[in-house]
Amino acid sequence: MAKKINTPEFGPLSGVRVVFSAMEIAGPFAAQMMAEWGAEVIWLENTAYPDTIRVQKIIVSILDVIYIVCVSTLLQMKEEKLF
């Protein structure tokens, strides 16, 4: 059994214990908000099927690269007062 960590008490949800087992965007966001408001959040996750948003590979498209290059070029031009 895991050892209990003493956490500071703060926020409107101080003293509330939440058992969290959701996946995707809304579930983890809600658990994060409850933790920020002072709740003790216990996260249960299926090891065979972890949260898909957290474990997905990062895919950078060619349009993302073109956008980054254009923005950095424009910022450099502005800094050098070329326009």
MODELLER restraints for C-alpha pairs under 7 A, 6 or more apart:
rsr = mdl.restraints
at = mdl.atoms
rsr.add(forms.Gaussian(group=physical.xy_distance, feature=features.Distance(at['CA:9:A'], at['CA:38:A']), mean=6.47, stdev=0.5))
rsr.add(forms.Gaussian(group=physical.xy_distance, feature=features.Distance(at['CA:10:A'], at['CA:38:A']), mean=5.16, stdev=0.5))
rsr.add(forms.Gaussian(group=physical.xy_distance, feature=features.Distance(at['CA:11:A'], at['CA:37:A']), mean=4.77, stdev=0.5))
rsr.add(forms.Gaussian(group=physical.xy_distance, feature=features.Distance(at['CA:11:A'], at['CA:38:A']), mean=4.75, stdev=0.5))
rsr.add(forms.Gaussian(group=physical.xy_distance, feature=features.Distance(at['CA:12:A'], at['CA:37:A']), mean=5.93, stdev=0.5))
rsr.add(forms.Gaussian(group=physical.xy_distance, feature=features.Distance(at['CA:12:A'], at['CA:38:A']), mean=6.51, stdev=0.5))
rsr.add(forms.Gaussian(group=physical.xy_distance, feature=features.Distance(at['CA:13:A'], at['CA:37:A']), mean=5.52, stdev=0.5))
rsr.add(forms.Gaussian(group=physical.xy_distance, feature=features.Distance(at['CA:13:A'], at['CA:38:A']), mean=4.87, stdev=0.5))
rsr.add(forms.Gaussian(group=physical.xy_distance, feature=features.Distance(at['CA:13:A'], at['CA:39:A']), mean=4.91, stdev=0.5))
rsr.add(forms.Gaussian(group=physical.xy_distance, feature=features.Distance(at['CA:14:A'], at['CA:38:A']), mean=4.58, stdev=0.5))
rsr.add(forms.Gaussian(group=physical.xy_distance, feature=features.Distance(at['CA:14:A'], at['CA:39:A']), mean=5.30, stdev=0.5))
rsr.add(forms.Gaussian(group=physical.xy_distance, feature=features.Distance(at['CA:15:A'], at['CA:39:A']), mean=6.23, stdev=0.5))
rsr.add(forms.Gaussian(group=physical.xy_distance, feature=features.Distance(at['CA:16:A'], at['CA:39:A']), mean=4.92, stdev=0.5))
rsr.add(forms.Gaussian(group=physical.xy_distance, feature=features.Distance(at['CA:16:A'], at['CA:40:A']), mean=6.16, stdev=0.5))
rsr.add(forms.Gaussian(group=physical.xy_distance, feature=features.Distance(at['CA:17:A'], at['CA:39:A']), mean=5.75, stdev=0.5))
rsr.add(forms.Gaussian(group=physical.xy_distance, feature=features.Distance(at['CA:17:A'], at['CA:40:A']), mean=4.72, stdev=0.5))
rsr.add(forms.Gaussian(group=physical.xy_distance, feature=features.Distance(at['CA:17:A'], at['CA:41:A']), mean=5.99, stdev=0.5))
rsr.add(forms.Gaussian(group=physical.xy_distance, feature=features.Distance(at['CA:18:A'], at['CA:39:A']), mean=6.78, stdev=0.5))
rsr.add(forms.Gaussian(group=physical.xy_distance, feature=features.Distance(at['CA:18:A'], at['CA:40:A']), mean=6.10, stdev=0.5))
rsr.add(forms.Gaussian(group=physical.xy_distance, feature=features.Distance(at['CA:18:A'], at['CA:41:A']), mean=4.78, stdev=0.5))
rsr.add(forms.Gaussian(group=physical.xy_distance, feature=features.Distance(at['CA:18:A'], at['CA:42:A']), mean=6.04, stdev=0.5))
rsr.add(forms.Gaussian(group=physical.xy_distance, feature=features.Distance(at['CA:19:A'], at['CA:41:A']), mean=6.03, stdev=0.5))
rsr.add(forms.Gaussian(group=physical.xy_distance, feature=features.Distance(at['CA:19:A'], at['CA:42:A']), mean=4.81, stdev=0.5))
rsr.add(forms.Gaussian(group=physical.xy_distance, feature=features.Distance(at['CA:19:A'], at['CA:43:A']), mean=6.21, stdev=0.5))
rsr.add(forms.Gaussian(group=physical.xy_distance, feature=features.Distance(at['CA:20:A'], at['CA:31:A']), mean=6.77, stdev=0.5))
rsr.add(forms.Gaussian(group=physical.xy_distance, feature=features.Distance(at['CA:20:A'], at['CA:41:A']), mean=6.74, stdev=0.5))
rsr.add(forms.Gaussian(group=physical.xy_distance, feature=features.Distance(at['CA:20:A'], at['CA:42:A']), mean=5.87, stdev=0.5))
rsr.add(forms.Gaussian(group=physical.xy_distance, feature=features.Distance(at['CA:20:A'], at['CA:43:A']), mean=4.88, stdev=0.5))
rsr.add(forms.Gaussian(group=physical.xy_distance, feature=features.Distance(at['CA:20:A'], at['CA:44:A']), mean=5.95, stdev=0.5))
rsr.add(forms.Gaussian(group=physical.xy_distance, feature=features.Distance(at['CA:21:A'], at['CA:43:A']), mean=6.11, stdev=0.5))
rsr.add(forms.Gaussian(group=physical.xy_distance, feature=features.Distance(at['CA:21:A'], at['CA:44:A']), mean=4.91, stdev=0.5))
rsr.add(forms.Gaussian(group=physical.xy_distance, feature=features.Distance(at['CA:21:A'], at['CA:45:A']), mean=5.98, stdev=0.5))
rsr.add(forms.Gaussian(group=physical.xy_distance, feature=features.Distance(at['CA:22:A'], at['CA:28:A']), mean=6.81, stdev=0.5))
rsr.add(forms.Gaussian(group=physical.xy_distance, feature=features.Distance(at['CA:23:A'], at['CA:51:A']), mean=5.22, stdev=0.5))
rsr.add(forms.Gaussian(group=physical.xy_distance, feature=features.Distance(at['CA:24:A'], at['CA:51:A']), mean=6.07, stdev=0.5))
rsr.add(forms.Gaussian(group=physical.xy_distance, feature=features.Distance(at['CA:24:A'], at['CA:52:A']), mean=6.39, stdev=0.5))
rsr.add(forms.Gaussian(group=physical.xy_distance, feature=features.Distance(at['CA:24:A'], at['CA:53:A']), mean=5.92, stdev=0.5))
rsr.add(forms.Gaussian(group=physical.xy_distance, feature=features.Distance(at['CA:31:A'], at['CA:41:A']), mean=6.77, stdev=0.5))
rsr.add(forms.Gaussian(group=physical.xy_distance, feature=features.Distance(at['CA:35:A'], at['CA:41:A']), mean=6.03, stdev=0.5))
rsr.add(forms.Gaussian(group=physical.xy_distance, feature=features.Distance(at['CA:77:A'], at['CA:83:A']), mean=6.84, stdev=0.5))
